[in-house]
């Protein structure tokens, strides 16, 4: 099972696709680090996110406890606080990973993130972590019409630096306090995802082939297609919000609360009637989200589906004229 800990809704950025910064949590209302003791042990992955996690002065205490619960921990950040990232990397070394959000090349990133010198800060953080020998580092982009054409250039930058590259698309949810994110030219955006998928399929890393499948799934999402694999958030993954509430995801129109760790033990919440009702809501959900937090567990559980797509398309990707290759859709 995987987990995502949303440690704060405070943020120093002013992102175009997210209005969370307009609805910050009060520091006094955010869960104390000790509450993390109450999430289950033996998790395969924990993501720490926000808001901006590095606005919490007790982030190290949260990480200390979370590391006892999982075999892999990654912090998602906008990368603005380079010295704080470096201090954590110095303390934990390769016990933790980092993902820095970069929304395009410099002009697009700073416009869309609403933060001065945001691209420079993010790149400086990535270079600092890279020079420190941290292995699990990378950056990601949330794609819209404004930055879709920057995506292939950022992928090339990640490849040249030996970093991971994560992709997502703009969407609406209670978490972002947004209802008006939309695509003006979905076919153009889908085509940019197909370019990334093609490049990933050309590599000799099996992990990249599965990432190609994920990116084709994003092209499918942008075109309005149905999710290719079942969503089982609330079964394979859970989120904890800054108030200590357990929920299946952060992509719903309204929060689907299973229970609060301030009031119940995790097992009591997870096996309770309220959680089962929430899982029923998940099964009936028509949003067809395709985000890495829900897609990755589904791909691991149902490997045959992505493997068959990879087999069908791998030889196409290795064709002589890669620019004209048309990969099959999901």
Backbone torsions as a table, in degrees:
resi	resn	phi	psi	omega
1	UNK	NA	147.6	-179.7
2	UNK	-115.5	159.8	-178.9
3	UNK	-141.2	150.6	173.0
4	UNK	-126.6	122.6	179.1
5	UNK	-103.5	110.4	176.1
6	UNK	-88.3	102.6	-168.5
7	UNK	-86.9	-16.6	179.7
8	UNK	-163.7	155.1	168.9
9	UNK	-106.4	7.8	173.4
10	UNK	-77.9	143.2	-179.0
11	UNK	-153.7	143.9	178.4
12	UNK	-92.1	-6.9	177.7
13	UNK	-95.0	167.3	-179.8
14	UNK	-131.8	62.6	-169.3
15	UNK	-67.7	144.0	-178.1
16	UNK	-64.9	-33.7	-172.2
17	UNK	-96.8	3.3	-173.1
18	UNK	-145.1	126.6	178.5
19	UNK	-108.0	19.0	179.0
20	UNK	-56.5	-36.1	-178.7
21	UNK	-61.3	-21.1	177.5
22	UNK	-83.1	-7.7	-178.4
23	UNK	-131.8	57.8	-174.5
24	UNK	-71.2	152.4	172.0
25	UNK	-78.0	153.8	168.8
26	UNK	-80.0	137.9	-179.6
27	UNK	-54.2	-36.1	-176.6
28	UNK	-68.1	-22.8	-176.8
29	UNK	-91.6	-12.5	-178.0
30	UNK	-74.7	144.5	-176.4
31	UNK	-60.2	147.4	177.0
32	UNK	-79.4	152.1	-179.1
33	UNK	-51.9	-34.4	-176.9
34	UNK	-59.5	-23.8	-178.7
35	UNK	-66.0	-24.9	-179.6
36	UNK	-64.4	-22.9	175.0
37	UNK	-57.6	-22.6	-171.9
38	UNK	-90.4	-6.9	173.5
39	UNK	-78.5	159.4	-174.3
40	UNK	-70.1	155.5	173.5
41	UNK	-88.3	169.3	177.2
42	UNK	76.4	19.5	177.3
43	UNK	-70.4	145.8	179.4
44	UNK	-82.5	-21.9	-176.9
45	UNK	-160.5	138.4	171.7
46	UNK	-129.4	128.0	173.2
47	UNK	-108.1	129.8	175.3
48	UNK	-105.4	123.7	-173.8
49	UNK	-143.0	-173.7	179.4
50	UNK	-145.7	-140.3	20.5
51	UNK	34.5	-159.4	177.7
52	UNK	-108.7	108.8	-175.0
53	UNK	-57.4	-29.7	-175.6
54	UNK	-77.8	2.3	170.0
55	UNK	-81.0	-12.4	175.2
56	UNK	-85.4	123.0	-179.4
57	UNK	-70.7	-19.2	-178.5
58	UNK	-103.6	24.9	-177.3
59	UNK	-60.3	-34.5	179.3
60	UNK	-64.7	-38.8	178.5
61	UNK	-63.9	-40.0	177.2
62	UNK	-62.2	-45.2	-179.2
63	UNK	-64.4	-42.9	179.7
64	UNK	-53.0	-45.5	-177.8
65	UNK	-75.3	-42.6	-178.1
66	UNK	-61.1	-32.7	-180.0
67	UNK	-66.2	-20.4	176.7
68	UNK	-80.5	-7.0	-174.6
69	UNK	-106.5	-11.0	-169.7
70	UNK	-146.1	158.1	175.3
71	UNK	-89.6	-12.2	178.7
72	UNK	-149.1	132.7	-179.5
73	UNK	-133.1	130.5	178.9
74	UNK	-129.7	137.8	177.9
75	UNK	-104.8	127.8	175.9
76	UNK	-96.6	131.0	-172.1
77	UNK	-151.4	160.6	172.5
78	UNK	-85.9	-1.9	172.8
79	UNK	76.5	9.8	-174.7
80	UNK	-72.3	-30.2	-174.6
81	UNK	-98.9	72.0	-172.9
82	UNK	-57.4	-43.5	-177.0
83	UNK	-64.6	-34.0	178.3
84	UNK	-70.6	-39.6	176.0
85	UNK	-61.6	-44.4	-178.1
86	UNK	-64.5	-37.1	179.4
87	UNK	-64.8	-40.8	177.3
88	UNK	-67.0	-41.0	178.3
89	UNK	-62.5	-36.9	178.1
90	UNK	-65.6	-38.7	-177.4
91	UNK	-75.4	-45.3	-170.6
92	UNK	-101.9	-17.1	-178.4
93	UNK	57.4	-136.9	-176.0
94	UNK	-86.2	18.4	171.2
95	UNK	-77.1	-16.2	179.7
96	UNK	-131.7	161.4	176.5
97	UNK	-125.3	170.7	-178.0
98	UNK	-137.3	141.4	169.7
99	UNK	-126.9	122.2	-178.3
100	UNK	-104.0	128.2	179.1
101	UNK	-81.0	122.8	175.6
102	UNK	-130.9	120.8	-170.0
103	UNK	-95.0	20.0	179.3
104	UNK	143.3	-173.3	173.0
105	UNK	-66.6	170.1	-165.7
106	UNK	-48.6	-48.9	-175.9
107	UNK	-64.8	-46.1	-179.2
108	UNK	-65.5	-45.0	-178.4
109	UNK	-58.0	-49.5	-174.8
110	UNK	-69.1	-31.8	176.1
111	UNK	-69.8	-47.1	-174.8
112	UNK	-75.9	-29.8	178.1
113	UNK	-85.2	-19.9	178.6
114	UNK	64.3	33.6	-177.2
115	UNK	-136.7	124.9	-176.1
116	UNK	-63.3	133.6	178.8
117	UNK	58.2	30.8	-178.6
118	UNK	-64.9	-42.5	179.5
119	UNK	-64.0	-46.0	-179.7
120	UNK	-59.5	-43.3	-179.0
121	UNK	-65.6	-43.6	179.9
122	UNK	-63.5	-44.6	179.4
123	UNK	-65.7	-39.2	178.1
124	UNK	-62.4	-40.2	178.1
125	UNK	-64.1	-44.1	179.4
126	UNK	-61.7	-44.0	179.8
127	UNK	-65.2	-39.1	179.5
128	UNK	-63.5	-47.3	179.6
129	UNK	-64.1	-39.6	178.7
130	UNK	-61.9	-44.6	-179.6
131	UNK	-67.8	-23.3	178.7
132	UNK	-82.9	-4.6	177.7
133	UNK	86.0	14.4	177.1
134	UNK	-72.0	128.9	-173.2
135	UNK	-90.8	-39.6	-175.2
136	UNK	-90.1	74.5	179.7
137	UNK	-132.6	153.9	178.9
138	UNK	-178.6	-179.8	176.1
139	UNK	-137.6	162.4	-175.1
140	UNK	-141.1	161.5	-177.1
141	UNK	-130.9	139.3	171.2
142	UNK	-100.4	114.0	-164.0
143	UNK	-91.0	137.8	174.9
144	UNK	-141.5	-176.8	176.9
145	UNK	-59.4	-35.4	-173.7
146	UNK	-67.8	-32.7	-172.4
147	UNK	-122.2	5.1	-174.7
148	UNK	-58.1	-39.4	-176.3
149	UNK	-76.3	-11.0	173.8
150	UNK	-81.2	-14.8	-170.4
151	UNK	-61.2	-44.4	-176.6
152	UNK	-66.7	-33.4	178.3
153	UNK	-69.6	-39.9	177.3
154	UNK	-66.8	-37.1	176.3
155	UNK	-61.4	-41.9	178.5
156	UNK	-64.4	-36.9	176.3
157	UNK	-63.9	-45.3	178.3
158	UNK	-61.0	-42.7	179.8
159	UNK	-62.6	-43.6	-179.3
160	UNK	-64.3	-33.4	-178.6
161	UNK	-88.8	-7.6	-177.7
162	UNK	72.6	33.2	-177.6
163	UNK	-108.4	158.7	173.7
164	UNK	-73.4	153.0	179.4
165	UNK	-133.6	117.5	-176.5
166	UNK	-109.4	146.0	-178.2
167	UNK	-128.9	151.4	175.5
168	UNK	-154.4	170.5	176.0
169	UNK	-122.8	154.1	176.6
170	UNK	-62.6	144.6	177.0
171	UNK	-156.7	175.5	-176.7
172	UNK	-113.1	141.3	176.7
173	UNK	-167.6	168.1	175.9
174	UNK	-59.6	-34.6	-176.0
175	UNK	-61.2	-40.4	-179.5
176	UNK	-89.8	-8.7	-175.0
177	UNK	54.2	41.1	-178.0
178	UNK	-129.4	141.5	174.1
179	UNK	-129.7	-1.4	-172.8
180	UNK	-116.3	9.5	173.9
181	UNK	-67.1	129.1	-177.6
182	UNK	-154.7	165.8	179.0
183	UNK	-108.4	127.0	176.5
184	UNK	-80.6	-34.7	-176.9
185	UNK	-133.5	73.6	-175.4
186	UNK	-60.5	-32.9	-178.7
187	UNK	-67.7	-38.3	176.1
188	UNK	-63.0	-45.2	-178.6
189	UNK	-63.8	-45.7	178.9
190	UNK	-58.7	-39.5	178.7
191	UNK	-62.7	-34.7	177.9
192	UNK	-68.7	-37.5	175.0
193	UNK	-64.8	-36.4	178.5
194	UNK	-65.6	-34.0	175.9
195	UNK	-62.6	-43.8	178.0
196	UNK	-63.0	-45.3	-179.7
197	UNK	-59.6	-41.3	179.5
198	UNK	-62.3	-44.8	179.8
199	UNK	-64.2	-39.2	179.8
200	UNK	-65.9	-38.8	179.4
201	UNK	-66.7	-27.6	-179.4
202	UNK	-71.2	-19.4	-175.2
203	UNK	-73.5	169.2	177.8
204	UNK	-102.2	17.1	178.6
205	UNK	-102.7	114.8	178.0
206	UNK	-53.8	-35.0	178.8
207	UNK	-58.0	-38.1	179.5
208	UNK	-68.9	-30.1	178.7
209	UNK	-64.7	-39.7	177.7
210	UNK	-70.1	-31.8	174.7
211	UNK	-67.0	-33.8	175.5
212	UNK	-60.0	-44.8	177.3
213	UNK	-59.3	-44.1	178.9
214	UNK	-59.6	-43.2	-179.0
215	UNK	-69.3	-33.5	172.5
216	UNK	-64.2	-34.1	175.0
217	UNK	-63.3	-35.7	176.3
218	UNK	-69.0	-38.4	174.6
219	UNK	-60.0	-42.3	177.9
220	UNK	-62.7	-41.1	178.5
221	UNK	-62.6	-45.8	-178.8
222	UNK	-61.9	-35.8	179.7
223	UNK	-76.6	-4.5	178.9
224	UNK	89.5	17.5	-178.9
225	UNK	-77.0	165.3	177.3
226	UNK	-76.2	149.5	176.5
227	UNK	-60.2	129.7	-174.8
228	UNK	-75.9	-20.4	179.4
229	UNK	-129.5	148.6	-178.2
230	UNK	-60.1	145.7	174.3
231	UNK	-91.9	125.2	-179.6
232	UNK	-128.2	39.3	170.4
233	UNK	-63.4	146.8	-173.7
234	UNK	87.3	-5.8	174.8
235	UNK	-123.6	-51.3	179.7
236	UNK	-94.7	-17.5	-175.2
237	UNK	-150.2	150.1	173.0
238	UNK	-137.7	157.3	175.3
239	UNK	-114.9	146.9	169.1
240	UNK	-121.0	125.4	-177.8
241	UNK	-86.8	174.3	-176.1
242	UNK	-61.5	-13.6	-179.7
243	UNK	-96.9	4.8	178.5
244	UNK	83.3	13.9	179.7
245	UNK	-88.1	139.9	179.5
246	UNK	-95.6	131.7	-179.8
247	UNK	-144.0	164.9	-177.5
248	UNK	-76.0	-31.6	-174.8
249	UNK	-163.6	-177.5	175.8
250	UNK	-119.8	16.7	-175.3
251	UNK	-101.0	-0.5	-176.5
252	UNK	-79.9	162.4	179.1
253	UNK	-69.1	-32.2	175.0
254	UNK	-132.2	148.3	179.9
255	UNK	-61.4	133.2	177.7
256	UNK	-102.4	94.5	-171.3
257	UNK	-87.2	123.3	175.4
258	UNK	-86.7	-30.4	-178.7
259	UNK	163.5	176.8	-178.1
260	UNK	-119.3	133.2	177.1
261	UNK	-71.0	-12.5	173.5
262	UNK	-73.6	-19.7	-173.5
263	UNK	-114.6	-25.5	-174.9
264	UNK	-140.3	159.2	170.1
265	UNK	-73.7	155.8	-176.4
266	UNK	-59.5	-45.2	-177.6
267	UNK	-61.1	-36.9	178.6
268	UNK	-64.7	-40.9	177.1
269	UNK	-65.9	-49.8	-170.4
270	UNK	-64.9	-32.0	-177.7
271	UNK	-102.7	6.7	-175.4
272	UNK	-82.7	168.7	-179.1
273	UNK	-63.8	-37.8	-179.8
274	UNK	-63.0	-40.0	178.1
275	UNK	-64.7	-39.8	178.6
276	UNK	-64.6	-38.2	176.3
277	UNK	-63.4	-39.5	178.0
278	UNK	-65.3	-40.8	177.8
279	UNK	-62.1	-33.8	175.5
280	UNK	-65.3	-38.5	176.0
281	UNK	-64.2	-39.4	178.5
282	UNK	-62.4	-44.2	-179.7
283	UNK	-63.5	-28.8	-178.9
284	UNK	-93.2	-1.8	-175.9
285	UNK	-65.9	134.2	-177.8
286	UNK	-107.4	11.8	-176.3
287	UNK	-73.5	-23.1	178.7
288	UNK	54.3	41.7	177.2
289	UNK	-59.7	147.7	174.0
290	UNK	-138.5	81.3	179.6
291	UNK	-118.7	154.0	-172.3
292	UNK	-60.5	-30.9	-178.2
293	UNK	-64.5	-30.5	177.5
294	UNK	-104.2	-27.1	-178.2
295	UNK	-74.2	-42.4	-176.2
296	UNK	-60.2	-48.0	177.3
297	UNK	-60.7	-37.6	179.4
298	UNK	-66.5	-38.4	179.1
299	UNK	-68.0	-36.6	178.2
300	UNK	-68.7	-37.3	-177.7
301	UNK	-74.4	-32.9	-175.9
302	UNK	-123.3	62.6	-173.0
303	UNK	-62.4	-28.1	-175.2
304	UNK	-59.6	-39.1	-177.5
305	UNK	-61.7	-54.0	176.9
306	UNK	-65.1	-33.9	-179.8
307	UNK	-63.3	-42.7	179.0
308	UNK	-64.0	-39.2	177.0
309	UNK	-64.4	-41.4	178.9
310	UNK	-61.8	-46.0	180.0
311	UNK	-59.5	-42.8	-179.0
312	UNK	-65.5	-29.5	-169.9
313	UNK	-111.0	-14.3	-176.8
314	UNK	-59.0	-47.4	-178.7
315	UNK	-67.5	-33.4	175.0
316	UNK	-60.3	-43.3	-178.0
317	UNK	-64.3	-28.5	-178.5
318	UNK	-89.9	7.8	179.0
319	UNK	-62.7	163.1	-173.7
320	UNK	-62.6	-40.4	-177.6
321	UNK	-110.9	79.8	-174.1
322	UNK	-59.4	-27.7	-176.0
323	UNK	-65.8	-22.3	-177.0
324	UNK	-102.5	2.7	-177.9
325	UNK	-69.0	136.5	175.9
326	UNK	-113.1	110.3	179.9
327	UNK	-78.3	147.8	179.6
328	UNK	-70.1	146.0	178.8
329	UNK	-84.8	168.0	-179.8
330	UNK	-81.8	NA	NA
